[in-house]
Amino acid sequence: MIGKTTYRRKLFIYFFVVFILFTAAIATFQYNREKEYKAQELESILGNYTDFVHSFIENNNIYSNNQFHKLDSFVNILPRSDIRITVIDYGGEVLYDSFYDRYWEMENHQDRPEVQGALFDEKGANIRLSESTDQDFYYYARLYDKYFVRAAVVYSMNVREFLQAESVFIYFIVLIFIITTGVLLYVSDKVGKSILKLKDFAIQAGKNEIIEKPVKFPENELGTIGNQIINIYNSLKKTNSELQNEKEKLIHHLQMVQEGIAIFSKDDEKILANNHFIQYLNLISDIPAITADHFLKVKEFKPVKDFIKTHTKETETSHLKNPPVKKLSIEKNKRFFEIQCIIFQDKSYEVSINDITRAEKRKILKQQMTSNIAHELRTPVSSIKGYLETILNNKNLSPDKQKNFLEKAAIQTERLSDLIHDISMLTKIEESASLFEIEEVNINSVVNDVKENLQASIEDTGATVESNINRNSTVNGNKALIYSIFQNLLENSLKYAGDKPTITLDQYLEDDNYIYFSFSDNGVGIEEEHQSRVFERFYRVDRGRARTNGGTGLGLAIVKNAVQFHKGNISVKTRKGGGAEFLFSLSKTLLANE
């Protein structure tokens, strides 16, 4: 009972304080407003006196003739004896004063507040002690063309009372205050009862109890709201129980699958996660992970973290049928993982980790790769070594022969450099794709750069290169990789198509997501039995001819990997009429770190 009374008292005090502040503000405003009105009324009366004086001066040419003593006759007929009239010239000299007979001896009045006010605003007023008469006056001055006319009234008790605001409205406000206080007591009591009922319900709800006994609320709006809240609470509790059962089923299912799955709220709080997620997280992270949300601290997951941060801060909700998806491949400790993140409509998100490591197969592939690289490096290195040893061991070689051997060694060095560059490019595409910078790339501009760079080779082979690329065709991608696609295809045709080939590059289709290209020549072509393997590393249709022409055997492998980096596909076929034709596509909307 004490608690209930205390609450109602608090509610009443809140209302009471607000009403007091509001009433005080209104009373203060009204009081000042009425005082200002009385002051304006007094100034209006004094202003009339100044106008009368000014008219009297003008009508009797007093200023022109300097006969201000004539104002005595005007002052004598004034209805009030406490009105003081003073005339001051523009320089502040007193020309006349009705309260001081020897006014010409008065000090300069230019710095008087009311005169200064009239000087800047045509009229001014001030309450102060007169140094000449040793009396308090309410001064009012007005500026005319050449002089100031000041009317003042002795600041007596009557004037003070006149300027005081009426107190009737204060009694009225007090009456309203008393009535409102009674109303506040009644309202706070009614509202307090309803809120106390809601408090009792909240305590039961906090203990997760079913509200079986009906709560009797007062018959008012708050009572209606309270009843609805209780009905909604019971309904939600029942639904929550059903959802909890479904959640348990889902958790059992997630523990059975081999994929690591975790679901998080938009605030990065774990909703659920299976054991595989923690297991894979520990394999990837350098720091042991105990909880699923540790993945946000793992540097390898930074692209996923950036993706989540970007999409969970967007104001526009994601479409349920097309949620944002981020895929990422991570290689750690000789194991490979595929990461996928999906952002749901309510900004919660799911992160899945799939172990895609195939240790034995990868071991074989690495062995083959190492063997191929060693084999390809052996030829130029052996050639360079042989040429240099010949020069060093035969000191009598003529300068021409020495130059010939050095030129051949330089050619092999260039081939070795190209081979190392191509291997590095392939490795970077496959294992460090996220390091490539993504920007807007104009395809036509890249093709023109490639043609210009290979112009010497084009002229040596007598080739004709035709480009039919739309000048405005652009994609979001890596410029260096797109450059390597067209450069390797063009170099391939110049080396292997034969004499004076015609090489054609067409943009034959474009949709919302991709641009499609055709690269063809009318040369010797590629036999069908080799077409399925030309994109393999170090695969050569004619090994002897390829080595003669200086190829590394990695050009088309780079082309395929660069196209796949841009979410496209590439294939080769025999061109109608002879020659080879490469068909490939490039995504227009590749995102950074995608």
C-alpha positions as CSV (number, residue, x, y, z in Angstrom):
1,M,0.0,0.0,0.0
2,I,2.9,2.3,0.8
3,G,4.5,1.6,-2.5
4,K,1.2,2.4,-4.4
5,T,0.7,5.7,-2.5
6,T,4.3,6.7,-3.1
7,Y,4.0,6.1,-6.9
8,R,0.8,8.1,-7.1
9,R,2.5,10.9,-5.1
10,K,5.4,10.8,-7.5
11,L,3.2,11.0,-10.5
12,F,1.3,13.9,-8.9
13,I,4.6,15.7,-8.1
14,Y,5.8,15.4,-11.7
15,F,2.6,16.9,-13.0
16,F,2.6,19.5,-10.3
17,V,6.1,20.7,-11.0
18,V,5.5,21.0,-14.7
19,F,2.3,23.0,-14.0
20,I,4.1,25.3,-11.5
21,L,6.9,26.0,-14.1
22,F,4.3,26.6,-16.8
23,T,2.2,28.9,-14.5
24,A,5.3,30.8,-13.4
25,A,6.4,31.4,-17.0
26,I,2.9,32.7,-17.9
27,A,2.7,34.9,-14.8
28,T,6.2,36.4,-15.4
29,F,5.5,37.0,-19.1
30,Q,2.1,38.7,-18.3
31,Y,3.6,40.8,-15.5
32,N,6.4,42.1,-17.6
33,R,4.1,42.6,-20.5
34,E,1.7,44.7,-18.4
35,K,4.6,46.8,-17.0
36,E,5.9,47.4,-20.5
37,Y,2.4,48.5,-21.5
38,K,2.2,51.0,-18.6
39,A,5.6,52.4,-19.5
40,Q,4.6,52.8,-23.1
41,E,1.4,54.6,-22.0
42,L,3.4,57.0,-19.8
43,E,5.9,57.6,-22.7
44,S,3.0,58.3,-25.0
45,I,1.7,61.0,-22.6
46,L,5.2,62.6,-22.3
47,G,5.5,62.3,-26.1
48,N,2.4,64.4,-26.5
49,Y,4.0,67.1,-24.4
50,T,7.2,67.1,-26.5
51,D,5.0,67.4,-29.6
52,F,3.1,70.4,-28.1
53,V,6.4,72.1,-27.2
54,H,7.9,71.5,-30.6
55,S,4.7,72.9,-32.2
56,F,4.9,76.0,-29.9
57,I,8.6,76.5,-30.8
58,E,7.9,76.3,-34.5
59,N,4.8,78.5,-34.5
60,N,6.5,81.3,-32.5
61,N,9.9,81.1,-34.3
62,I,11.5,80.6,-30.9
63,Y,14.5,78.6,-32.1
64,S,15.3,81.0,-34.9
65,N,15.1,84.0,-32.6
66,N,16.6,82.3,-29.6
67,Q,13.6,83.4,-27.5
68,F,13.2,80.2,-25.4
69,H,12.0,82.2,-22.4
70,K,8.7,82.4,-24.2
71,L,8.2,78.7,-23.3
72,D,7.5,79.8,-19.7
73,S,4.0,80.9,-20.8
74,F,3.4,77.4,-22.3
75,V,4.7,75.6,-19.3
76,N,2.4,77.7,-17.0
77,I,-0.7,76.4,-18.8
78,L,0.2,72.7,-18.4
79,P,-2.3,70.8,-16.4
80,R,0.3,69.1,-14.3
81,S,2.9,71.0,-12.2
82,D,5.3,68.0,-12.0
83,I,6.0,68.0,-15.7
84,R,9.5,69.2,-16.6
85,I,10.3,70.5,-20.1
86,T,13.8,70.8,-21.4
87,V,15.1,71.9,-24.9
88,I,18.6,70.7,-25.9
89,D,20.4,71.6,-29.1
90,Y,22.0,69.0,-31.3
91,G,25.4,69.5,-29.6
92,G,24.0,68.8,-26.1
93,E,23.7,72.5,-24.9
94,V,20.6,73.2,-22.8
95,L,18.5,75.9,-24.4
96,Y,15.7,75.8,-21.9
97,D,14.6,74.0,-18.7
98,S,11.4,74.7,-16.8
99,F,12.7,73.4,-13.5
100,Y,16.0,75.3,-13.5
101,D,16.0,79.1,-13.9
102,R,19.7,79.5,-14.8
103,Y,19.5,76.7,-17.5
104,W,22.2,78.3,-19.6
105,E,24.7,77.3,-16.8
106,M,23.7,73.6,-16.9
107,E,26.3,71.1,-18.1
108,N,26.2,69.6,-21.5
109,H,23.5,66.9,-21.8
110,Q,24.7,65.1,-24.9
111,D,25.7,62.0,-22.9
112,R,22.4,61.7,-21.1
113,P,20.9,58.2,-21.7
114,E,17.6,59.5,-23.0
115,V,19.3,62.0,-25.3
116,Q,21.6,59.2,-26.6
117,G,18.6,57.0,-27.2
118,A,16.8,59.8,-29.1
119,L,20.0,60.5,-31.1
120,F,20.1,56.9,-32.5
121,D,16.4,56.0,-32.4
122,E,14.6,59.4,-32.6
123,K,13.3,58.8,-29.0
124,G,14.7,57.6,-25.7
125,A,13.6,57.2,-22.1
126,N,15.3,56.7,-18.7
127,I,14.7,56.8,-15.0
128,R,17.5,58.5,-13.0
129,L,18.4,61.2,-10.5
130,S,18.7,64.7,-11.9
131,E,22.0,66.4,-11.0
132,S,20.4,69.8,-11.4
133,T,17.4,69.4,-9.1
134,D,18.5,66.4,-7.1
135,Q,15.1,64.6,-7.9
136,D,14.3,61.3,-9.5
137,F,12.6,61.8,-12.9
138,Y,11.2,59.6,-15.6
139,Y,12.7,61.2,-18.7
140,Y,11.4,61.0,-22.3
141,A,13.4,62.7,-25.1
142,R,12.5,63.1,-28.8
143,L,14.8,64.3,-31.6
144,Y,13.4,67.0,-34.0
145,D,15.3,68.6,-36.9
146,K,17.7,70.7,-34.9
147,Y,17.1,70.1,-31.3
148,F,15.8,67.6,-28.7
149,V,12.7,68.2,-26.6
150,R,12.7,66.4,-23.3
151,A,9.6,65.9,-21.2
152,A,10.0,64.5,-17.7
153,V,7.8,63.7,-14.8
154,V,8.9,63.5,-11.2
155,Y,9.3,59.8,-10.3
156,S,6.9,60.1,-7.3
157,M,5.0,57.3,-5.5
158,N,2.0,57.9,-7.8
159,V,4.1,57.4,-10.9
160,R,5.6,54.2,-9.4
161,E,2.2,52.9,-8.6
162,F,1.0,53.8,-12.1
163,L,3.9,51.8,-13.7
164,Q,3.2,48.7,-11.5
165,A,1.3,45.9,-13.2
166,E,-2.3,45.1,-12.2
167,S,-2.5,42.2,-9.7
168,V,-6.0,41.0,-10.7
169,F,-4.6,38.5,-13.1
170,I,-2.4,37.0,-10.4
171,Y,-5.4,36.2,-8.3
172,F,-7.0,34.6,-11.4
173,I,-3.9,32.4,-12.0
174,V,-3.9,31.4,-8.4
175,L,-7.6,30.3,-8.7
176,I,-6.8,28.3,-11.9
177,F,-3.8,26.8,-10.1
178,I,-6.0,25.5,-7.2
179,I,-8.5,24.0,-9.6
180,T,-5.8,22.4,-11.7
181,T,-4.2,20.9,-8.7
182,G,-7.4,19.1,-7.8
183,V,-7.7,17.8,-11.4
184,L,-4.1,16.6,-11.3
185,L,-4.7,14.7,-8.1
186,Y,-7.7,13.0,-9.6
187,V,-5.9,12.2,-12.9
188,S,-2.7,11.0,-11.2
189,D,-4.8,8.6,-9.0
190,K,-6.6,7.1,-12.1
191,V,-3.4,6.8,-14.1
192,G,-1.4,5.5,-11.1
193,K,-3.8,2.6,-10.5
194,S,-3.6,1.5,-14.2
195,I,0.2,1.7,-14.2
196,L,0.5,-0.2,-10.9
197,K,-1.6,-3.0,-12.4
198,L,0.8,-3.0,-15.4
199,K,3.7,-3.1,-13.0
200,D,2.3,-6.2,-11.3
201,F,1.9,-7.8,-14.7
202,A,5.4,-6.9,-15.7
203,I,6.8,-8.6,-12.6
204,Q,5.0,-11.8,-13.4
205,A,6.1,-11.6,-17.1
206,G,9.7,-11.1,-15.9
207,K,9.4,-14.4,-14.0
208,N,8.2,-16.0,-17.3
209,E,4.9,-16.9,-15.7
210,I,1.7,-17.7,-17.6
211,I,-0.9,-15.0,-16.7
212,E,-3.9,-17.3,-16.0
213,K,-5.8,-15.1,-13.5
214,P,-7.4,-12.2,-15.3
215,V,-6.0,-8.8,-14.2
216,K,-8.8,-6.2,-13.6
217,F,-7.8,-2.9,-15.0
218,P,-9.8,0.3,-14.6
219,E,-12.2,1.0,-17.4
220,N,-10.2,3.5,-19.3
221,E,-7.8,3.7,-22.2
222,L,-4.9,2.4,-20.1
223,G,-7.1,-0.5,-19.0
224,T,-7.8,-1.4,-22.6
225,I,-4.1,-1.2,-23.4
226,G,-3.2,-3.4,-20.4
227,N,-5.7,-6.1,-21.4
228,Q,-4.3,-6.2,-24.9
229,I,-0.7,-6.4,-23.6
230,I,-1.6,-9.4,-21.5
231,N,-3.3,-11.1,-24.5
232,I,-0.3,-10.4,-26.7
233,Y,2.1,-11.6,-24.0
234,N,0.3,-15.0,-23.6
235,S,0.1,-15.4,-27.4
236,L,3.8,-14.6,-27.8
237,K,4.8,-17.0,-25.0
238,K,2.9,-19.8,-26.7
239,T,4.5,-19.0,-30.1
240,N,8.0,-18.7,-28.5
241,S,7.5,-22.2,-27.0
242,E,6.8,-23.5,-30.4
243,L,9.7,-21.7,-32.0
244,Q,12.0,-23.1,-29.3
245,N,11.0,-26.6,-30.2
246,E,11.8,-25.9,-33.9
247,K,15.1,-24.3,-32.9
248,E,16.0,-27.5,-31.0
249,K,15.4,-29.5,-34.1
250,L,17.5,-27.1,-36.2
251,I,20.4,-27.3,-33.7
252,H,20.3,-31.1,-33.8
253,H,20.4,-31.0,-37.6
254,L,23.3,-28.5,-37.7
255,Q,25.4,-30.7,-35.4
256,M,25.0,-33.6,-37.8
257,V,26.2,-31.8,-41.0
258,Q,29.9,-31.5,-41.8
259,E,29.7,-27.9,-42.7
260,G,30.5,-25.3,-40.1
261,I,27.5,-23.0,-39.7
262,A,26.8,-20.0,-37.3
263,I,24.0,-17.5,-37.3
264,F,24.4,-14.0,-35.7
265,S,22.1,-11.1,-35.0
266,K,22.6,-7.7,-36.6
267,D,24.5,-6.7,-33.4
268,D,27.1,-9.5,-34.0
269,E,25.7,-11.6,-31.2
270,K,25.7,-15.4,-31.7
271,I,22.3,-16.9,-32.1
272,L,23.5,-20.5,-32.7
273,A,26.5,-22.3,-34.0
274,N,27.5,-25.9,-34.5
275,N,30.7,-27.7,-33.4
276,H,32.2,-27.7,-36.9
277,F,32.2,-24.0,-37.0
278,I,34.3,-23.7,-33.9
279,Q,36.6,-26.5,-35.2
280,Y,37.2,-24.8,-38.6
281,L,37.6,-21.4,-36.9
282,N,40.4,-22.8,-34.8
283,L,42.1,-24.2,-37.9
284,I,42.0,-20.8,-39.6
285,S,42.7,-18.5,-36.6
286,D,46.2,-18.1,-35.1
287,I,44.5,-17.5,-31.7
288,P,42.4,-20.3,-30.1
289,A,38.7,-19.6,-30.5
290,I,36.2,-20.6,-27.9
291,T,33.1,-18.8,-29.1
292,A,31.7,-18.4,-32.6
293,D,31.8,-14.6,-32.6
294,H,35.6,-14.9,-32.5
295,F,35.6,-15.0,-36.3
296,L,35.1,-11.2,-36.4
297,K,38.6,-10.9,-34.9
298,V,40.4,-13.2,-37.3
299,K,42.2,-11.2,-40.0
300,E,41.5,-13.8,-42.7
301,F,37.8,-12.9,-42.3
302,K,38.3,-9.2,-42.9
303,P,36.6,-9.2,-46.3
304,V,33.6,-11.0,-44.7
305,K,33.6,-8.5,-41.8
306,D,33.6,-5.6,-44.3
307,F,30.8,-7.2,-46.3
308,I,28.7,-7.6,-43.1
309,K,29.4,-4.0,-42.0
310,T,28.4,-2.6,-45.4
311,H,25.1,-4.4,-45.7
312,T,24.0,-4.3,-42.1
313,K,24.3,-0.5,-42.1
314,E,22.2,-0.1,-45.3
315,T,18.8,1.6,-44.6
316,E,17.1,-0.4,-47.4
317,T,16.1,-3.9,-46.4
318,S,17.3,-6.8,-48.4
319,H,14.8,-8.7,-50.5
320,L,14.0,-12.1,-49.0
321,K,14.4,-14.0,-52.3
322,N,17.7,-12.4,-53.2
323,P,19.8,-11.7,-50.0
324,P,23.3,-10.4,-50.4
325,V,25.9,-13.2,-50.5
326,K,29.7,-13.0,-50.0
327,K,31.9,-15.9,-50.9
328,L,35.6,-16.2,-49.9
329,S,38.3,-18.8,-50.1
330,I,40.9,-19.0,-47.4
331,E,44.0,-21.1,-47.4
332,K,45.6,-21.7,-44.0
333,N,48.1,-24.3,-42.9
334,K,47.9,-26.1,-46.2
335,R,44.1,-26.4,-45.8
336,F,41.6,-24.7,-48.0
337,F,38.2,-23.4,-46.8
338,E,35.3,-21.9,-48.6
339,I,33.5,-19.2,-46.6
340,Q,30.0,-18.0,-47.4
341,C,28.1,-15.2,-45.7
342,I,24.4,-14.5,-46.3
343,I,22.7,-11.3,-45.0
344,F,19.0,-11.8,-44.1
345,Q,16.2,-9.3,-44.3
346,D,16.3,-8.4,-40.6
347,K,20.1,-7.7,-40.9
348,S,21.0,-10.9,-39.1
349,Y,23.5,-13.1,-41.0
350,E,24.7,-16.6,-41.5
351,V,28.4,-17.6,-41.9
352,S,29.3,-21.0,-43.2
353,I,32.8,-22.6,-43.4
354,N,33.3,-25.6,-45.7
355,D,36.5,-27.5,-45.7
356,I,37.3,-28.1,-49.4
357,T,40.8,-29.5,-48.8
358,R,41.6,-32.6,-50.7
359,A,45.0,-33.3,-49.4
360,E,46.1,-36.2,-51.6
361,K,44.8,-34.6,-54.8
362,R,46.4,-31.3,-54.0
363,K,49.7,-33.0,-53.2
364,I,49.7,-34.7,-56.6
365,L,48.8,-31.4,-58.4
366,K,51.6,-29.6,-56.5
367,Q,54.0,-32.3,-57.5
368,Q,53.0,-32.0,-61.1
369,M,53.2,-28.3,-61.0
370,T,56.7,-28.3,-59.4
371,S,57.9,-30.9,-62.0
372,N,56.5,-28.8,-64.8
373,I,58.0,-25.6,-63.5
374,A,61.4,-27.2,-63.0
375,H,61.3,-28.7,-66.5
376,E,60.3,-25.3,-68.1
377,L,63.0,-23.5,-66.1
378,R,65.7,-26.0,-67.0
379,T,65.8,-25.2,-70.7
380,P,66.5,-21.4,-70.5
381,V,68.8,-21.7,-67.5
382,S,70.8,-24.4,-69.2
383,S,71.0,-22.3,-72.4
384,I,72.1,-19.2,-70.5
385,K,74.7,-21.3,-68.5
386,G,76.0,-22.8,-71.7
387,Y,76.4,-19.5,-73.6
388,L,78.2,-17.9,-70.6
389,E,80.5,-20.9,-70.0
390,T,81.4,-20.8,-73.7
391,I,82.4,-17.2,-73.5
392,L,84.3,-17.6,-70.2
393,N,86.2,-20.8,-71.3
394,N,87.1,-19.5,-74.8
395,K,89.0,-16.3,-74.3
396,N,90.0,-16.2,-77.9
397,L,86.5,-15.9,-79.2
398,S,86.0,-13.0,-81.6
399,P,83.9,-10.0,-80.4
400,D,81.3,-10.9,-83.0
401,K,80.8,-14.4,-81.6
402,Q,80.9,-13.2,-78.0
403,K,78.1,-10.7,-78.9
404,N,76.2,-13.5,-80.7
405,F,76.3,-15.7,-77.6
406,L,75.4,-12.8,-75.3
407,E,72.4,-12.0,-77.5
408,K,71.2,-15.6,-77.3
409,A,71.7,-15.6,-73.5
410,A,69.7,-12.4,-73.3
411,I,66.9,-14.0,-75.3
412,Q,66.8,-16.9,-72.9
413,T,66.9,-14.5,-70.0
414,E,63.9,-12.7,-71.4
415,R,62.1,-16.0,-71.8
416,L,63.0,-17.0,-68.2
417,S,61.7,-13.6,-67.0
418,D,58.4,-14.1,-68.9
419,L,58.1,-17.6,-67.4
420,I,58.6,-16.4,-63.9
421,H,56.2,-13.5,-64.4
422,D,53.5,-15.8,-65.8
423,I,53.9,-18.3,-62.9
424,S,53.7,-15.4,-60.4
425,M,50.6,-14.1,-62.1
426,L,48.9,-17.5,-62.0
427,T,49.8,-18.1,-58.4
428,K,48.5,-14.6,-57.4
429,I,45.2,-15.1,-59.2
430,E,44.6,-18.5,-57.5
431,E,45.9,-17.9,-54.0
432,S,45.8,-14.1,-53.4
433,A,43.0,-12.9,-55.6
434,S,41.8,-10.4,-52.9
435,L,45.0,-8.4,-53.4
436,F,44.0,-7.3,-56.9
437,E,42.6,-3.8,-57.0
438,I,39.1,-3.4,-58.4
439,E,38.3,-0.4,-60.5
440,E,36.2,0.7,-63.5
441,V,38.0,-0.5,-66.7
442,N,37.3,0.7,-70.2
443,I,37.7,-2.4,-72.5
444,N,38.3,-0.5,-75.7
445,S,41.1,1.5,-74.0
446,V,42.7,-1.7,-72.8
447,V,42.6,-3.3,-76.3
448,N,44.1,-0.2,-77.8
449,D,47.0,-0.3,-75.3
450,V,47.6,-4.0,-76.1
451,K,47.7,-3.3,-79.8
452,E,50.1,-0.4,-79.3
453,N,52.4,-2.5,-77.1
454,L,52.5,-5.4,-79.7
455,Q,52.6,-3.1,-82.7
456,A,56.1,-4.3,-83.6
457,S,55.1,-7.9,-83.6
458,I,52.0,-7.1,-85.6
459,E,54.1,-5.5,-88.3
460,D,56.7,-8.3,-88.3
461,T,54.1,-10.9,-88.9
462,G,52.1,-8.8,-91.4
463,A,49.0,-9.4,-89.3
464,T,45.8,-7.4,-89.5
465,V,44.1,-6.7,-86.2
466,E,40.4,-5.6,-86.3
467,S,38.7,-4.5,-83.1
468,N,34.9,-4.0,-82.9
469,I,34.6,-3.1,-79.2
470,N,32.1,-0.6,-78.0
471,R,33.9,2.5,-77.0
472,N,31.8,2.9,-73.8
473,S,32.0,-0.7,-72.7
474,T,33.3,-0.8,-69.1
475,V,33.5,-3.4,-66.3
476,N,34.5,-3.4,-62.7
477,G,37.6,-5.4,-62.5
478,N,41.4,-5.5,-62.3
479,K,42.9,-3.6,-65.2
480,A,46.2,-5.6,-65.2
481,L,44.3,-9.0,-65.4
482,I,42.0,-7.7,-68.2
483,Y,45.1,-6.4,-70.0
484,S,46.8,-9.9,-69.7
485,I,43.7,-11.6,-71.2
486,F,43.8,-9.6,-74.5
487,Q,47.6,-9.5,-74.6
488,N,48.0,-13.3,-74.2
489,L,45.3,-14.0,-76.8
490,L,46.9,-11.6,-79.3
491,E,50.4,-12.9,-78.7
492,N,49.1,-16.4,-79.1
493,S,47.6,-15.6,-82.5
494,L,50.7,-13.7,-83.6
495,K,53.0,-16.6,-82.7
496,Y,50.9,-19.6,-83.9
497,A,48.3,-18.5,-86.5
498,G,50.7,-18.4,-89.4
499,D,51.8,-15.7,-91.9
500,K,49.8,-12.5,-92.3
501,P,46.8,-13.6,-90.2
502,T,43.6,-11.5,-89.8
503,I,42.8,-11.3,-86.1
504,T,39.3,-10.1,-85.1
505,L,38.0,-9.0,-81.7
506,D,34.2,-8.6,-81.4
507,Q,31.9,-7.6,-78.6
508,Y,28.9,-9.7,-79.7
509,L,26.6,-9.4,-76.7
510,E,25.9,-7.5,-73.5
511,D,23.3,-7.9,-70.8
512,D,22.8,-6.5,-67.3
513,N,25.6,-8.7,-65.8
514,Y,28.1,-9.6,-68.5
515,I,29.8,-8.5,-71.6
516,Y,30.6,-11.3,-74.1
517,F,33.6,-11.3,-76.5
518,S,34.9,-13.2,-79.4
519,F,38.6,-13.4,-80.3
520,S,39.4,-15.2,-83.5
521,D,42.0,-15.5,-86.3
522,N,42.0,-17.2,-89.7
523,G,45.3,-19.0,-89.1
524,V,46.1,-22.7,-88.8
525,G,43.7,-23.2,-85.8
526,I,43.8,-25.7,-83.0
527,E,42.9,-29.3,-83.6
528,E,39.8,-30.5,-81.8
529,E,41.7,-33.1,-79.8
530,H,43.8,-30.3,-78.2
531,Q,41.0,-27.8,-77.6
532,S,39.9,-29.2,-74.2
533,R,43.5,-29.0,-72.9
534,V,44.9,-25.7,-74.3
535,F,44.1,-23.9,-71.0
536,E,46.2,-26.3,-69.0
537,R,49.5,-25.0,-67.6
538,F,52.5,-25.8,-69.9
539,Y,50.4,-27.6,-72.4
540,R,51.6,-27.1,-75.9
541,V,50.0,-28.3,-79.1
542,D,53.4,-28.4,-80.8
543,R,56.1,-28.2,-78.2
544,G,59.0,-27.7,-80.6
545,R,57.3,-24.8,-82.4
546,A,56.1,-23.3,-79.2
547,R,59.7,-23.2,-77.8
548,T,61.0,-21.8,-81.0
549,N,58.5,-18.9,-80.8
550,G,59.4,-18.2,-77.2
551,G,56.1,-19.2,-75.5
552,T,56.0,-20.0,-71.8
553,G,53.1,-22.4,-72.0
554,L,51.2,-20.4,-69.5
555,G,49.5,-17.7,-71.6
556,L,46.2,-19.4,-72.1
557,A,46.2,-20.7,-68.4
558,I,46.5,-17.0,-67.3
559,V,43.7,-16.1,-69.7
560,K,41.4,-18.7,-68.2
561,N,42.2,-17.8,-64.6
562,A,41.9,-14.1,-65.3
563,V,38.5,-14.6,-66.9
564,Q,37.3,-16.8,-64.0
565,F,38.5,-14.1,-61.6
566,H,36.1,-11.8,-63.3
567,K,33.3,-14.4,-62.9
568,G,33.3,-15.3,-66.5
569,N,33.8,-18.4,-68.7
570,I,36.0,-19.1,-71.7
571,S,36.0,-21.7,-74.4
572,V,37.7,-22.3,-77.7
573,K,36.4,-23.8,-81.0
574,T,37.4,-24.0,-84.6
575,R,36.4,-21.0,-86.5
576,K,34.1,-21.4,-89.5
577,G,36.4,-20.9,-92.5
578,G,39.5,-22.0,-90.5
579,G,41.4,-20.7,-87.5
580,A,40.7,-20.6,-83.8
581,E,38.0,-18.7,-82.0
582,F,37.9,-17.9,-78.3
583,L,34.6,-17.1,-76.7
584,F,34.6,-15.5,-73.2
585,S,32.6,-13.3,-70.9
586,L,33.5,-10.7,-68.2
587,S,31.2,-9.7,-65.3
588,K,30.3,-6.0,-65.3
589,T,29.8,-5.7,-61.5
590,L,32.8,-7.4,-59.8
591,L,33.1,-6.0,-56.2
592,A,36.3,-5.4,-54.3
593,N,37.6,-8.5,-52.4
594,E,34.9,-10.6,-54.1
